[in-house]
């Protein structure tokens, strides 16, 4: 069990990093810049990036994440590993009472997600925060307030078209390593869940042209997910990647009782029965970085909002996993009872 980070006023918060890829390097660099923080340990499997990052940090590389989590000189852990390792690492952190900041999604396994949800619900559970800023994002709060004035949500539709395959298609376009597309696009699911709450069920369809059944890698994909929010509105997310297109396209449409909002590659437009006009949200304050939210959690655990922020992360991860089950032959997948109740009220 890690020691408390508040033993003395001068004691630095000691952080362990798991993973040495692009996000591992980014998180380690950002944390090393913060006053009062010391990156104390790093674990990575990559034979090139792991030793290189350890040398830059002036640390000895720990060969496995299991060994790192046996240490008792850490106040928190940052998990930047590939998606399929998130679940096992989070479960071990919760078992050992290690506060953890993790990349999303939380896991690629529904069984692991249920165990994580139940462990995190314990009264004395350690901090578990994802790197999605979520409810700390002031623009998200502003949108919730604006939308509340237009009555209940009736319909929501999201579309993302991506011509490329990402910097690391061997990991991203791989069902075993990253799960189905709705799971690695969990950051598109999270904002709507944070705005409108949990869902009743999930139904999905997907296609993976060029799929290698042995390696589970594929060349391109299309995926569509439908889910009704418990408040009654129907949501649909659609993605396609690796397709012939000059550049990425993204659009979002939200239909409320009194108005419809449409965003296409940038500005929002608001339309009602009288007008259709470009609509700009009030300028958002700069959201705290995930590293700063986690450090604040560690410094003042009693005032932390990690539980409130975790609820939509659990739901968003489950929607991605349920989409995979639905596509796999289970049809309409009902939401399980172990997910936390989450029905956000509009801000006053």
C-alpha positions as CSV (number, residue, x, y, z in Angstrom):
1,X,0.0,0.0,0.0
2,X,1.5,3.4,-1.0
3,X,2.3,5.9,1.7
4,X,0.2,9.1,2.2
5,X,1.4,12.0,0.1
6,X,0.8,14.4,2.9
7,X,3.2,13.2,5.6
8,X,5.0,16.6,5.6
9,X,4.6,20.0,4.0
10,X,7.9,19.5,2.0
11,X,7.5,15.9,0.9
12,X,7.3,15.5,-2.8
13,X,4.5,13.4,-4.4
14,X,6.1,10.3,-5.8
15,X,4.8,9.0,-9.0
16,X,5.4,5.7,-10.9
17,X,4.9,5.6,-14.7
18,X,3.8,2.4,-16.4
19,X,4.5,2.5,-20.2
20,X,7.1,4.3,-22.4
21,X,5.2,5.1,-25.6
22,X,4.1,8.5,-26.7
23,X,1.7,9.0,-23.8
24,X,4.1,7.5,-21.3
25,X,6.8,10.0,-22.4
26,X,4.2,12.9,-22.4
27,X,2.9,12.1,-18.9
28,X,6.3,11.6,-17.5
29,X,7.6,14.9,-19.0
30,X,4.6,16.9,-17.8
31,X,4.8,15.5,-14.2
32,X,8.5,16.1,-14.0
33,X,7.8,19.8,-14.7
34,X,5.4,20.1,-11.8
35,X,6.9,21.5,-8.5
36,X,6.5,19.2,-5.6
37,X,6.4,16.1,-7.8
38,X,9.1,13.4,-8.3
39,X,8.8,10.6,-10.9
40,X,10.3,7.8,-8.9
41,X,9.9,4.7,-11.0
42,X,9.2,3.6,-14.5
43,X,8.1,0.2,-15.9
44,X,8.0,-0.6,-19.6
45,X,8.2,-3.7,-21.8
46,X,9.4,-2.0,-25.0
47,X,13.2,-2.8,-25.4
48,X,13.8,0.6,-27.1
49,X,11.6,3.2,-25.6
50,X,11.6,1.8,-22.1
51,X,15.4,2.1,-21.4
52,X,15.6,5.4,-23.3
53,X,12.9,7.1,-21.2
54,X,14.3,5.6,-18.0
55,X,17.7,7.1,-18.8
56,X,16.2,10.5,-19.5
57,X,14.5,10.4,-16.1
58,X,17.6,9.2,-14.4
59,X,15.9,6.0,-13.2
60,X,16.5,2.3,-13.4
61,X,14.0,0.6,-15.6
62,X,11.6,-1.9,-13.8
63,X,11.0,-4.8,-16.2
64,X,7.3,-5.4,-15.4
65,X,4.4,-3.4,-14.1
66,X,3.8,-6.1,-11.5
67,X,7.2,-5.4,-10.0
68,X,6.5,-1.6,-9.9
69,X,3.3,-2.2,-8.0
70,X,5.2,-4.1,-5.3
71,X,7.0,-0.9,-4.3
72,X,6.0,1.0,-1.2
73,X,7.7,4.3,-2.1
74,X,5.0,5.6,-4.5
75,X,2.0,7.8,-3.8
76,X,0.4,7.2,-7.1
77,X,0.7,5.5,-10.5
78,X,0.1,6.7,-14.1
79,X,-0.9,3.9,-16.5
80,X,-0.1,4.6,-20.2
81,X,0.0,1.1,-21.5
82,X,-2.0,-0.3,-24.6
83,X,-5.7,-0.8,-24.0
84,X,-5.6,-4.6,-23.4
85,X,-3.4,-4.0,-20.3
86,X,-5.5,-1.3,-18.7
87,X,-7.9,-3.7,-16.9
88,X,-5.3,-6.0,-15.2
89,X,-3.3,-3.0,-14.0
90,X,-6.3,-1.1,-12.7
91,X,-7.5,-4.2,-10.8
92,X,-4.1,-4.7,-9.2
93,X,-3.9,-1.0,-8.2
94,X,-7.4,-1.2,-6.6
95,X,-6.4,-4.4,-4.8
96,X,-3.2,-2.7,-3.4
97,X,-4.9,0.6,-2.7
98,X,-2.7,2.5,-5.2
99,X,-4.2,5.7,-6.5
100,X,-4.0,5.6,-10.3
101,X,-4.4,7.9,-13.3
102,X,-5.1,5.8,-16.4
103,X,-5.5,6.3,-20.2
104,X,-8.9,5.3,-21.5
105,X,-10.7,3.0,-22.0
106,X,-10.7,1.5,-18.5
107,X,-10.4,-2.1,-19.9
108,X,-11.2,-4.3,-22.9
109,X,-13.1,-6.9,-20.8
110,X,-16.6,-6.6,-19.3
111,X,-15.7,-9.0,-16.5
112,X,-12.8,-6.7,-15.6
113,X,-14.9,-3.6,-15.9
114,X,-17.5,-5.1,-13.4
115,X,-14.7,-5.9,-11.0
116,X,-13.3,-2.4,-11.3
117,X,-16.7,-0.8,-10.8
118,X,-17.4,-2.8,-7.7
119,X,-13.9,-2.2,-6.2
120,X,-14.1,1.5,-7.0
121,X,-17.5,1.8,-5.2
122,X,-15.9,0.8,-1.9
123,X,-16.1,3.6,0.6
124,X,-12.3,3.6,1.1
125,X,-11.3,2.8,-2.5
126,X,-8.2,4.5,-3.8
127,X,-8.5,7.3,-6.4
128,X,-9.1,6.1,-9.9
129,X,-9.1,8.8,-12.5
130,X,-9.1,8.6,-16.3
131,X,-7.2,11.1,-18.5
132,X,-10.4,12.3,-20.2
133,X,-11.0,15.7,-18.5
134,X,-14.7,14.9,-18.5
135,X,-16.8,16.9,-16.0
136,X,-13.8,19.2,-15.2
137,X,-14.2,20.5,-18.7
138,X,-15.8,23.9,-18.4
139,X,-17.1,23.8,-21.9
140,X,-19.0,20.6,-21.1
141,X,-20.7,22.3,-18.1
142,X,-21.6,25.3,-20.3
143,X,-23.1,23.1,-23.0
144,X,-25.2,21.3,-20.3
145,X,-26.5,24.6,-19.1
146,X,-27.3,25.9,-22.6
147,X,-29.0,22.7,-23.7
148,X,-31.1,22.5,-20.5
149,X,-32.9,25.7,-21.6
150,X,-34.1,24.0,-24.8
151,X,-36.0,21.2,-23.1
152,X,-35.5,17.5,-23.0
153,X,-33.2,15.8,-25.6
154,X,-35.1,13.8,-28.3
155,X,-32.3,12.5,-30.6
156,X,-28.5,12.6,-30.8
157,X,-26.3,11.7,-33.8
158,X,-22.5,11.6,-34.1
159,X,-20.5,10.9,-37.3
160,X,-16.7,10.6,-37.6
161,X,-14.9,9.7,-40.9
162,X,-11.1,9.2,-40.8
163,X,-9.0,8.6,-43.9
164,X,-5.9,7.5,-42.1
165,X,-5.0,4.6,-39.8
166,X,-3.2,6.4,-37.0
167,X,0.4,6.6,-36.1
168,X,0.4,3.0,-34.8
169,X,-2.2,1.0,-36.9
170,X,-0.7,-2.2,-35.7
171,X,-2.1,-1.4,-32.2
172,X,-5.1,0.7,-33.0
173,X,-6.6,-1.3,-35.9
174,X,-6.4,-4.6,-33.9
175,X,-9.3,-6.2,-32.2
176,X,-7.2,-8.0,-29.6
177,X,-5.0,-5.1,-28.6
178,X,-7.5,-2.2,-28.7
179,X,-10.9,-3.8,-28.9
180,X,-13.6,-2.8,-31.4
181,X,-13.7,0.8,-32.7
182,X,-16.4,2.0,-30.2
183,X,-14.0,1.1,-27.4
184,X,-11.0,3.0,-28.6
185,X,-13.3,5.9,-29.6
186,X,-14.6,6.0,-26.0
187,X,-13.7,9.7,-25.8
188,X,-16.5,10.3,-28.3
189,X,-18.9,8.4,-26.0
190,X,-17.9,10.1,-22.8
191,X,-19.1,13.6,-23.4
192,X,-22.7,12.5,-24.2
193,X,-22.8,10.2,-21.2
194,X,-21.5,13.0,-19.1
195,X,-24.2,15.3,-20.5
196,X,-27.2,13.0,-20.6
197,X,-26.5,10.0,-18.3
198,X,-26.6,6.2,-18.6
199,X,-28.3,4.1,-21.3
200,X,-30.9,1.4,-21.3
201,X,-29.3,-0.9,-23.9
202,X,-26.8,-1.0,-26.8
203,X,-27.1,-2.4,-30.3
204,X,-24.3,-2.2,-32.9
205,X,-23.1,-3.4,-36.3
206,X,-19.5,-3.3,-37.6
207,X,-17.5,-4.3,-40.6
208,X,-13.7,-5.0,-40.8
209,X,-12.5,-5.2,-44.5
210,X,-9.1,-6.8,-44.6
211,X,-9.4,-8.5,-41.3
212,X,-6.7,-11.1,-40.5
213,X,-8.3,-13.7,-38.3
214,X,-5.0,-14.8,-37.0
215,X,-3.5,-11.5,-35.8
216,X,-7.0,-9.7,-35.5
217,X,-5.5,-6.7,-37.4
218,X,-7.6,-5.1,-40.1
219,X,-7.2,-2.5,-42.9
220,X,-10.4,-0.4,-42.4
221,X,-13.6,-0.4,-40.5
222,X,-17.1,0.9,-40.2
223,X,-19.1,0.8,-37.0
224,X,-22.5,2.1,-35.8
225,X,-23.9,2.1,-32.3
226,X,-27.4,2.8,-31.1
227,X,-28.4,3.3,-27.5
228,X,-31.3,5.1,-25.8
229,X,-30.5,7.2,-22.8
230,X,-32.5,6.4,-19.7
231,X,-34.1,9.8,-19.9
232,X,-35.6,8.6,-23.2
233,X,-33.6,10.1,-26.1
234,X,-32.1,7.9,-28.7
235,X,-28.3,8.3,-29.4
236,X,-26.4,7.0,-32.4
237,X,-22.6,7.0,-33.0
238,X,-21.1,6.2,-36.4
239,X,-17.4,5.8,-37.3
240,X,-15.5,4.8,-40.4
241,X,-11.7,4.7,-40.7
242,X,-9.0,3.9,-43.2
243,X,-11.4,5.1,-46.0
244,X,-10.8,7.1,-49.2
245,X,-11.3,10.7,-48.1
246,X,-9.1,13.8,-48.4
247,X,-9.3,14.7,-44.7
248,X,-11.2,13.8,-41.6
249,X,-14.8,14.8,-41.1
250,X,-16.8,15.0,-38.0
251,X,-20.4,16.2,-37.3
252,X,-22.7,16.1,-34.4
253,X,-26.5,16.8,-34.2
254,X,-28.5,17.2,-31.0
255,X,-32.3,17.5,-31.3
256,X,-34.1,19.0,-28.3
257,X,-37.8,19.9,-27.7
258,X,-37.3,23.6,-28.5
259,X,-34.2,23.6,-30.8
260,X,-31.7,21.6,-32.8
261,X,-27.9,22.0,-32.6
262,X,-25.6,21.0,-35.4
263,X,-21.8,21.0,-35.4
264,X,-19.7,20.2,-38.5
265,X,-15.9,20.4,-38.2
266,X,-16.1,23.3,-35.8
267,X,-18.8,25.9,-35.1
268,X,-22.2,25.0,-33.7
269,X,-25.4,26.1,-35.4
270,X,-28.6,26.4,-33.4
271,X,-32.0,26.2,-35.2
272,X,-35.5,26.6,-33.9
273,X,-38.8,27.3,-35.7
274,X,-37.8,30.9,-36.3
275,X,-34.1,30.9,-37.2
276,X,-31.0,28.9,-38.1
277,X,-27.9,30.7,-37.0
278,X,-24.3,30.1,-36.1
279,X,-24.1,29.6,-32.4
280,X,-21.0,30.0,-30.2
281,X,-20.7,28.7,-26.7
282,X,-19.3,31.2,-24.2
283,X,-15.5,30.9,-24.2
284,X,-14.5,28.1,-21.9
285,X,-11.9,28.4,-19.2
286,X,-8.8,26.3,-19.8
287,X,-9.5,22.9,-18.4
288,X,-7.1,21.5,-15.8
289,X,-4.7,18.9,-17.3
290,X,-5.3,15.3,-16.2
291,X,-2.0,15.3,-14.4
292,X,-3.1,18.4,-12.4
293,X,-6.4,16.8,-11.5
294,X,-4.7,13.7,-10.3
295,X,-2.1,15.6,-8.2
296,X,-4.9,17.6,-6.6
297,X,-6.7,14.4,-5.8
298,X,-3.6,13.1,-4.1
299,X,-3.0,16.3,-2.2
300,X,-6.6,16.8,-1.0
301,X,-8.4,13.4,-1.3
302,X,-11.3,14.5,0.8
303,X,-12.3,17.1,-1.8
304,X,-11.6,15.0,-4.9
305,X,-14.3,14.6,-7.5
306,X,-12.9,11.4,-8.9
307,X,-16.0,9.3,-8.1
308,X,-18.3,11.7,-10.0
309,X,-15.9,11.8,-13.0
310,X,-15.5,8.0,-13.0
311,X,-19.2,7.3,-13.4
312,X,-19.4,8.4,-17.1
313,X,-16.0,6.7,-17.8
314,X,-17.5,3.4,-16.6
315,X,-20.6,3.9,-18.7
316,X,-18.7,4.9,-21.8
317,X,-16.3,1.9,-21.5
318,X,-19.3,-0.4,-21.1
319,X,-21.0,1.0,-24.2
320,X,-17.9,0.2,-26.2
321,X,-17.7,-3.3,-24.8
322,X,-21.5,-3.9,-25.3
323,X,-21.1,-2.8,-28.9
324,X,-18.6,-5.6,-29.4
325,X,-20.9,-8.1,-27.8
326,X,-23.9,-6.9,-29.9
327,X,-21.9,-7.2,-33.1
328,X,-20.7,-10.6,-32.0
329,X,-24.2,-12.0,-32.1
330,X,-25.9,-11.0,-28.9
331,X,-28.1,-8.4,-30.6
332,X,-29.5,-5.8,-28.1
333,X,-27.4,-5.8,-24.9
334,X,-29.1,-4.4,-21.8
335,X,-27.2,-2.3,-19.3
336,X,-26.1,-4.3,-16.2
337,X,-27.1,-3.5,-12.6
338,X,-23.5,-3.1,-11.4
339,X,-23.0,0.2,-13.3
340,X,-23.4,3.3,-11.0
341,X,-26.6,5.3,-11.3
342,X,-25.7,8.3,-13.3
343,X,-28.3,10.9,-14.5
344,X,-26.6,14.4,-14.4
345,X,-28.8,17.3,-13.5
346,X,-28.3,20.6,-15.4
347,X,-26.2,23.2,-13.4
348,X,-28.0,25.9,-11.6
